[in-house]
Amino acid sequence: MTTDKQWRQRFSDLLAGNHSTTGDAVDAGARLIVFDPDGSEVFRAALARHHRFVDDEQIVWIRPLVGGQDTADGYLFNLGMTRRRSLQWECARLVDGVVEIDLATGQRAHVEPADETDMAELTRWEDFTDRLTPEEDAALRRLDADSWQGRYA
């Protein structure tokens, strides 16, 4: 039986890249895969490195990396699309290093090590966030707003 502390620690470590085989956290990251009750995959995305647990609601806020595209100014993300998302859980456990979360919606989510494609997207995200002011970056990391009113919306 996985304890609450164990799966949360693994979740945090995956997003932070603390599972890197090279010892450098920037070489690793996490992705989210969501499955419907019938087992079909309905969503997949790399995850930004920040998250926030809200214990009294059994929610974890995350930022799936969607809405990015190549532009004349480089790879940019639409921060209106790359917004925070919540995972409200019924229970969670570790299965072979993957955080498996039974969601309140009846779906199941996996948070697992990012593959090469996901890492490419995470790298593009991290390069993009280098363009942000410290205030903009802090606002994104707080994961406390459902919309974005600043630049790159």
C-alpha positions as CSV (number, residue, x, y, z in Angstrom):
1,M,0.0,0.0,0.0
2,T,1.4,3.4,-1.0
3,T,1.2,6.1,1.6
4,D,0.0,9.6,0.7
5,K,3.5,10.9,1.5
6,Q,5.2,8.4,-0.9
7,W,3.1,9.2,-4.0
8,R,3.2,12.9,-3.4
9,Q,7.0,12.8,-3.1
10,R,7.3,10.8,-6.3
11,F,4.9,13.2,-8.0
12,S,7.0,16.2,-6.9
13,D,10.3,14.4,-7.9
14,L,9.0,13.6,-11.4
15,L,8.0,17.2,-12.1
16,A,11.3,18.5,-10.7
17,G,13.4,16.0,-12.7
18,N,14.8,14.4,-9.6
19,H,14.8,11.0,-11.4
20,S,17.4,12.0,-14.0
21,T,19.8,9.3,-14.9
22,T,22.5,11.9,-15.6
23,G,22.2,13.6,-12.2
24,D,21.1,16.8,-13.8
25,A,17.4,17.6,-13.2
26,V,17.0,19.4,-16.5
27,D,17.5,16.1,-18.3
28,A,14.3,14.7,-16.9
29,G,10.7,15.8,-16.4
30,A,7.2,14.4,-16.2
31,R,4.2,13.9,-18.4
32,L,0.5,13.4,-17.7
33,I,-1.6,10.7,-19.4
34,V,-5.4,10.5,-18.7
35,F,-7.5,7.5,-19.4
36,D,-11.2,7.1,-19.6
37,P,-12.8,4.3,-17.5
38,D,-12.7,2.0,-20.6
39,G,-8.9,2.4,-20.7
40,S,-8.8,4.6,-23.8
41,E,-6.3,7.4,-23.7
42,V,-8.0,10.9,-23.8
43,F,-5.1,13.3,-23.0
44,R,-1.3,13.4,-23.0
45,A,1.0,16.3,-22.3
46,A,4.4,17.2,-20.8
47,L,4.1,19.0,-17.5
48,A,5.7,22.2,-16.3
49,R,7.9,21.8,-13.3
50,H,5.5,23.5,-10.8
51,H,2.5,22.1,-8.9
52,R,0.4,22.9,-5.9
53,F,-1.5,20.6,-3.6
54,V,-4.8,21.7,-2.0
55,D,-5.2,19.1,0.7
56,D,-8.7,19.9,2.0
57,E,-10.1,19.4,-1.5
58,Q,-7.8,16.6,-2.6
59,I,-6.7,18.6,-5.6
60,V,-3.3,19.1,-7.2
61,W,-2.8,22.0,-9.6
62,I,-0.5,21.4,-12.6
63,R,0.3,23.0,-15.9
64,P,0.1,20.7,-18.9
65,L,2.2,22.1,-21.8
66,V,-0.3,22.7,-24.6
67,G,-0.7,25.7,-26.9
68,G,2.9,26.0,-28.1
69,Q,4.0,26.8,-31.6
70,D,6.9,27.9,-33.8
71,T,6.7,31.6,-34.7
72,A,9.0,34.1,-36.3
73,D,10.0,35.1,-32.7
74,G,10.8,31.5,-31.8
75,Y,8.7,28.9,-30.0
76,L,6.0,30.6,-28.0
77,F,3.2,29.4,-25.8
78,N,-0.3,30.9,-25.6
79,L,-0.6,31.3,-21.9
80,G,-4.4,31.5,-22.2
81,M,-4.3,27.9,-23.4
82,T,-1.3,26.7,-21.3
83,R,-3.3,27.4,-18.2
84,R,-3.4,25.5,-14.9
85,R,-5.5,22.4,-14.6
86,S,-6.6,20.5,-11.6
87,L,-6.5,16.8,-10.8
88,Q,-9.1,16.0,-8.1
89,W,-8.3,12.6,-6.7
90,E,-10.2,9.8,-5.0
91,C,-7.0,7.8,-4.3
92,A,-3.4,7.5,-5.6
93,R,-0.6,5.0,-5.6
94,L,2.7,4.2,-7.0
95,V,2.9,1.5,-9.7
96,D,6.4,0.7,-11.0
97,G,7.5,4.3,-10.5
98,V,4.4,5.8,-12.0
99,V,2.0,7.9,-9.9
100,E,-1.4,6.4,-10.7
101,I,-4.3,8.6,-9.7
102,D,-8.0,7.7,-9.6
103,L,-9.7,10.9,-10.4
104,A,-13.1,12.1,-9.1
105,T,-14.3,12.2,-12.7
106,G,-14.0,8.4,-12.9
107,Q,-10.9,8.7,-15.1
108,R,-7.4,7.5,-14.2
109,A,-4.3,9.7,-14.6
110,H,-0.7,8.6,-14.8
111,V,2.1,11.0,-14.0
112,E,5.3,9.4,-15.2
113,P,8.8,10.2,-16.6
114,A,8.7,12.2,-19.7
115,D,9.9,10.6,-22.9
116,E,12.1,12.3,-25.6
117,T,9.1,14.1,-27.2
118,D,7.8,15.4,-23.9
119,M,11.3,16.5,-22.9
120,A,11.6,18.5,-26.1
121,E,8.3,20.3,-25.2
122,L,9.5,20.9,-21.7
123,T,12.8,22.3,-23.0
124,R,10.8,24.7,-25.3
125,W,8.7,25.7,-22.3
126,E,11.7,26.4,-20.2
127,D,13.3,28.5,-23.0
128,F,10.0,30.4,-23.4
129,T,9.7,31.2,-19.7
130,D,13.2,32.7,-19.9
131,R,11.4,35.5,-21.8
132,L,9.1,36.3,-18.9
133,T,9.6,38.9,-16.3
134,P,10.2,37.6,-12.7
135,E,6.7,38.8,-11.9
136,E,5.1,36.9,-14.8
137,D,7.1,33.8,-14.0
138,A,6.0,34.0,-10.3
139,A,2.4,34.4,-11.3
140,L,2.5,31.3,-13.4
141,R,4.2,29.3,-10.7
142,R,1.6,30.2,-8.1
143,L,-1.0,28.3,-10.1
144,D,-3.8,30.4,-8.5
145,A,-5.5,31.9,-11.6
146,D,-7.7,30.4,-14.2
147,S,-6.9,32.9,-16.9
148,W,-3.9,35.0,-18.1
149,Q,-4.2,38.7,-18.8
150,G,-0.6,39.5,-19.5
151,R,1.7,39.1,-22.5
152,Y,1.5,35.9,-24.6
153,A,-2.3,35.5,-24.1
